[in-house]
Each structure stands twice: as structure tokens, then as C-alpha cells.
Amino acid sequence: MEPGAKVRAFRPALRAGANRFDPVAAHRPVLVFDDVHKAYRADAPVLKGLSLEIQRGEFVFITGPSGSGKSTLLRLLYAAEPVDSGRILFMGREVGRLSRASVPFLRRNIGIVFQDFKLVPNWSVLENVALPLEVLGVNSRLTRQRVGDALERVGLDGRGSEVVGALSGGEQQRVAIARAIVGEPALLLADEPTGNLDPQLAVDILGLFEDIHASGVTVLFATHDRSLLDVRPRRVLVLDEGRASDILKGLDEAAPDRHVA
């Protein structure tokens, strides 16, 4: 960036109420990767010139072997790490050029679900799910309403008073999903959300993400579990040795050597 250049603050392309998306944002990709490079060692790039677009409302699997960069790609999206070169645009805003003060506004439009839940075990379900709204200063009445709605969507209606640490792994992941969607994000990121669950629970959790996606939320679901990719054909981004294959209709229809990076 040139000295003295002015960086625009992140202004979410969202509005309150039923018509949540700015009409202009509805006609642009929700995510753009423009020649993105990322490496921790010069001889082992994680991403090598990734360029692709993800449209509003898509459901995209991100897969590849352990260490291929699935988690790194997601961390770049919510500004936990910078790109080495190239650009990532979220709803038209370049993530890498946001000021530090603007990053929280970026993350208000992104829900994140982790493999290890990242919940506070001695807090109640309600307290965990309400946390993002409390950070935003949402009033208590609206917070209770939104938490109740989120818990109902994940199958935990009426269980807000239970202590999270006493729940099963599958139930804790449902709490984590409720926390991720309680702020009604435009984009939902899932970083190996079924990695610690048995196969049937994993399919159940995938079903929750499918339901959330059906409401219009864009979903990026990182997983190394091939069986989940076979549940329903979806666009798949395969990462391996710094390269990315973009497979639009699922792995069964993958063309050999189709690369985007």
C-alpha cells in the first residue's frame, strides 16, 4: 500500500429485516480469490496462485490431505492470517487491506465452527450462544429471541439452561453451530466440524449445515472425510501441494488434472 493511502472501513453489505442483503451485493460474488499465495516455508507453498469466485448462496466443500491448507484458507478469510500476495474480496471488500479496527466488523458477517467447538464448558448453552450478540451490544430481549431461534434450528430448543460441559460431543457441536449462526451471518465457515464425531453424528451435523444453507447462507465446509462429500454432490475445492482443483459438481464428476491454482 502506498504511503498515505486511505483504507476504507469494512461496511457490511447487509441490512436489518427481511431484505438483509444490499441489492448491489446480491449481484457480485460473496468471495473472490485473486492469485492468492500463502506459504510458511518457501519450498512448501500452502496456496500457489489460487483464483476463483464463490457466489452468494453456494455450498462448497474444501478437502485435501492433512496439512494441505484447508484451515489456512479459512483463517485467511476471517483475517486471522494475512496472504503473502494476491487478494481476497469478501462482499466486495479486500480483506487484507482492512484496518485492525475494521476486522471485527468483517467477522460479524462470518460465522465460524471449529472441530474442537471452542465453547466455555462451565457456561450454560444460552450463555455460549449469546456471546456474539453480547459483544455486539444487542439488547437482552432480542438476544433471548435470537438465541431461542438458533437453538431451535439446531435441535436444542428448551435446553439453554444446561451446562455445556455436561453435553455429548454431538450436542456441543450443535451449540457451536447455534453460536455461529445467531448473528445471522452472510458466510458460514466450518473447519473440520465433524472430525471428532462418529460417522452417523457427522452426517447429522452435515444435515444441519445443509438446512442453514437452504436459508440462503453461503457455506464453506472443510473436511477430509470423503464419505461426507458423497452424501450429496456439491462443488468441491481440493487442495494438495499448493495446488487447487475446483470441481463444480462433486468428486464423482471430477475431470483429471483440472486445476485452478
C-alpha angles and dihedrals in degrees: 000000000000118000111269094017112149117234116210117230117244109264112186115235088224134105133199121258132027096324094059100161125075106242090234091054091051090069099048129071113270089221133025124183109196114190092317118189126186130169137160091191124031092229095049113048116191094201121017112192100325113189123172144119130235116200126220110274098021124138110215128181117212113202143160140122123307110289094020093122106263094132092039091056091053092046089054089055096057094039097250087130132019125239116246091224139342128047140276116201120196113191088339097310121113106236095203093056097052116117118242089253091056097053094082089055089052091052093050086071094048126071116201129199119189133201092239093046095229092222128149101250098203093050124087123256089252093051092050095048094043094053098092091050092048090053088054092050095242111170119256096249094054091041091056091048094049094044090051091050092048093049091049090052092055096044098256099108111157095013099099094114095057120106111249095222090063094057127096121256092258092050092049090053089052089053089051091051091049089052090050094052101036091091091052096240125198091222130037119199120196117192107196090315093173098042094108097040133090117253098264093047088048091057090047091053091047087054090057090054089049090053092049090048090052088063090063102268117139109235130200109187117189115200142146091204107109092191091066091053089057095054091083129353109256136159108283129201108201116199122197132152093346094309128109129208115200109207110184102194105033135281095288089068096042115140114219117262095004104159135171095182 
